[in-house]
Amino acid sequence: MAYFVDGSTSYAENHNHIIHFMHIPTGKTAMFKAFITDFEDTYDSEWNDVNVYGRMDPISTFQGTRRTINFSFDVVANGLEEAALNFENSRRLIKMLYPVYEQGPTVGAFNATSLQAPPLLKLKFSNLIAGPAGSGLVGKLSGIGYKPDFEVGVFEDINHIFPKLNRFNCSYTVFHTEGLGYD
C-alpha cells in the first residue's frame, strides 16, 4: 500500500496496521491505514432450553457459537491524492455489502433472479482479526456506518470534495471455516 510516504503510512505499514477487506466473489479489495478507535470481539453460545414437567432445570441442547466483531476505525489523509484514494476505497467497501448480479440483456437491468453470489468477505487486521496462520476471516458485514468528519476539513479540486477524516464502524459476523472445538 506504499502510495504515500508520511508518518502515518510508515507507521501503519511497519506495524501491520492495515485493514484488508476482500470481496470474495470478485476478488476486489479495499485497504485502509487502520486507526482503530473501538474494538469488541463477541462469542455467543446458543442453546435450546426445553422446560419439562418435574425438572427444576431445563434440558439444554447446544446449537452453536456465533462470533461477531464490532469495530470502529478512522481513515486519515495527508493530502488531496490520498483523500481521493480513501474516498474510492470507501465507495468500494460500501459496494461490498451488495451481492453480485448477472448482467441482464439491458445494461443496468438487475433483478432477484439474476443473483450470482452473496456479498461474502474476507477481513484481516493484524492479529486481532485473523484466522489460522494469519489469514483473513471469512464472513459478512452485517452493517457499516460511514461518517466523514467535516469539522476536520476537506481537500478540494475543481469538481470534488474529499474529507480529510472518514470514520467507520462495522459489525462483522465470522463464518467459521477452520477446524473448531476444544482439543
C-alpha positions as CSV (number, residue, x, y, z in Angstrom):
1,M,0.0,0.0,0.0
2,A,3.0,2.3,-0.3
3,Y,1.3,5.1,-2.2
4,F,2.1,7.9,0.2
5,V,5.2,8.3,2.4
6,D,4.2,10.2,5.5
7,G,4.4,9.4,9.2
8,S,1.0,7.6,9.4
9,T,1.7,5.5,6.3
10,S,5.1,4.5,7.6
11,Y,3.7,3.6,11.0
12,A,0.8,1.6,9.5
13,E,3.0,-0.4,7.2
14,N,5.8,-1.0,9.7
15,H,3.4,-2.2,12.4
16,N,1.0,-4.1,10.1
17,H,-1.9,-1.7,10.9
18,I,-3.7,-2.0,7.6
19,I,-7.3,-3.3,7.5
20,H,-7.9,-5.5,4.5
21,F,-11.4,-6.1,3.2
22,M,-11.6,-8.6,0.3
23,H,-14.9,-9.2,-1.6
24,I,-14.7,-13.0,-2.2
25,P,-16.9,-13.2,-5.3
26,T,-15.0,-10.5,-7.3
27,G,-11.5,-10.6,-5.5
28,K,-11.7,-6.8,-5.2
29,T,-10.1,-5.2,-2.1
30,A,-10.4,-2.1,0.0
31,M,-7.5,-1.3,2.3
32,F,-7.1,1.4,4.9
33,K,-4.5,2.5,7.3
34,A,-6.1,1.4,10.5
35,F,-6.5,3.8,13.3
36,I,-8.8,1.6,15.4
37,T,-10.9,3.6,17.8
38,D,-13.1,0.8,19.2
39,F,-13.0,-3.0,19.2
40,E,-15.1,-5.8,20.6
41,D,-14.9,-9.5,19.7
42,T,-18.0,-11.3,21.0
43,Y,-18.6,-15.0,21.2
44,D,-22.2,-16.1,21.9
45,S,-23.1,-19.8,22.7
46,E,-26.6,-20.6,21.5
47,W,-28.6,-23.2,23.5
48,N,-32.1,-24.6,23.0
49,D,-33.7,-24.9,26.5
50,V,-36.8,-27.0,26.9
51,N,-38.6,-27.0,30.2
52,V,-40.2,-30.4,31.1
53,Y,-42.6,-31.4,33.8
54,G,-40.9,-32.5,37.0
55,R,-37.4,-31.0,36.4
56,M,-36.2,-27.9,38.0
57,D,-33.7,-27.3,35.3
58,P,-34.4,-27.3,31.5
59,I,-33.0,-29.8,29.1
60,S,-30.4,-27.8,27.2
61,T,-29.2,-28.7,23.8
62,F,-26.2,-26.9,22.3
63,Q,-26.9,-25.2,19.0
64,G,-23.7,-23.4,18.1
65,T,-21.4,-20.5,18.8
66,R,-21.6,-17.2,16.9
67,R,-18.7,-14.8,16.7
68,T,-19.3,-11.1,15.9
69,I,-16.6,-8.5,15.7
70,N,-17.7,-4.8,16.2
71,F,-15.0,-2.3,15.5
72,S,-14.6,1.4,14.6
73,F,-11.7,3.0,12.7
74,D,-10.7,6.3,11.4
75,V,-9.2,6.9,7.9
76,V,-7.0,10.0,7.6
77,A,-5.5,11.6,4.5
78,N,-2.3,13.7,4.3
79,G,-3.3,15.4,1.1
80,L,-5.7,15.6,-1.9
81,E,-4.3,12.5,-3.6
82,E,-4.6,10.2,-0.5
83,A,-8.1,11.7,0.3
84,A,-9.3,10.8,-3.2
85,L,-7.9,7.2,-2.8
86,N,-9.5,6.9,0.6
87,F,-12.8,8.1,-0.9
88,E,-12.6,5.5,-3.7
89,N,-11.7,2.7,-1.2
90,S,-14.7,3.8,1.0
91,R,-17.0,3.6,-2.0
92,R,-15.6,0.2,-2.9
93,L,-16.1,-1.1,0.7
94,I,-19.7,0.1,0.7
95,K,-20.3,-1.7,-2.6
96,M,-19.1,-4.9,-0.9
97,L,-22.3,-5.0,1.1
98,Y,-24.3,-5.9,-2.1
99,P,-24.4,-9.2,-3.9
100,V,-23.1,-9.8,-7.4
101,Y,-25.8,-9.9,-10.1
102,E,-25.7,-11.3,-13.6
103,Q,-26.0,-8.5,-16.2
104,G,-29.3,-8.5,-17.9
105,P,-29.9,-8.0,-21.6
106,T,-30.4,-4.3,-20.9
107,V,-27.4,-2.5,-19.4
108,G,-28.1,-1.9,-15.7
109,A,-31.0,-4.4,-15.7
110,F,-30.8,-6.4,-12.5
111,N,-33.4,-8.4,-10.6
112,A,-33.7,-11.0,-7.9
113,T,-33.4,-13.9,-10.4
114,S,-30.1,-12.7,-11.6
115,L,-28.2,-13.1,-8.3
116,Q,-24.8,-14.7,-8.9
117,A,-23.1,-14.5,-5.5
118,P,-23.8,-13.2,-2.0
119,P,-21.6,-10.5,-0.5
120,L,-19.1,-12.7,1.3
121,L,-15.9,-11.0,2.6
122,K,-12.6,-11.9,4.0
123,L,-11.4,-9.5,6.6
124,K,-7.9,-9.1,8.1
125,F,-6.3,-6.8,10.6
126,S,-3.0,-7.6,12.2
127,N,-3.5,-10.4,14.8
128,L,-6.9,-9.1,16.1
129,I,-8.9,-10.1,13.1
130,A,-7.1,-13.1,11.7
131,G,-7.6,-16.8,11.1
132,P,-5.1,-19.7,11.1
133,A,-1.6,-18.8,10.0
134,G,-2.6,-15.1,9.9
135,S,-5.1,-15.5,7.1
136,G,-8.3,-13.4,7.0
137,L,-11.6,-14.4,8.4
138,V,-14.5,-15.2,6.1
139,G,-17.8,-13.7,7.0
140,K,-20.3,-11.0,6.3
141,L,-20.6,-7.3,7.1
142,S,-23.8,-7.1,8.9
143,G,-23.7,-3.4,8.8
144,I,-21.3,-0.5,8.3
145,G,-21.5,3.2,9.3
146,Y,-19.6,5.7,7.2
147,K,-19.3,9.2,8.6
148,P,-17.0,11.9,7.0
149,D,-15.8,14.3,9.7
150,F,-16.2,17.7,8.0
151,E,-15.1,19.6,11.1
152,V,-11.6,18.4,10.5
153,G,-11.8,19.9,6.9
154,V,-11.7,18.7,3.3
155,F,-9.4,18.7,0.3
156,E,-11.0,20.1,-2.9
157,D,-10.3,20.1,-6.5
158,I,-12.4,21.6,-9.3
159,N,-15.4,19.2,-9.1
160,H,-14.8,17.2,-5.9
161,I,-14.8,17.4,-2.1
162,F,-12.7,14.8,-0.2
163,P,-12.9,14.6,3.6
164,K,-9.6,14.7,5.5
165,L,-11.0,12.2,8.0
166,N,-13.5,9.4,7.5
167,R,-15.0,7.4,10.4
168,F,-16.3,3.9,10.1
169,N,-18.0,1.5,12.4
170,C,-18.5,-2.1,11.3
171,S,-20.3,-5.2,12.5
172,Y,-18.7,-8.3,11.1
173,T,-20.2,-11.8,11.6
174,V,-17.5,-14.5,11.3
175,F,-18.2,-17.7,9.4
176,H,-16.2,-20.5,11.0
177,T,-14.3,-22.0,8.1
178,E,-11.4,-23.5,10.1
179,G,-11.3,-26.5,12.4
180,L,-13.1,-25.8,15.7
181,G,-13.6,-27.3,19.1
182,Y,-11.8,-27.7,22.2
183,D,-8.9,-30.3,21.9
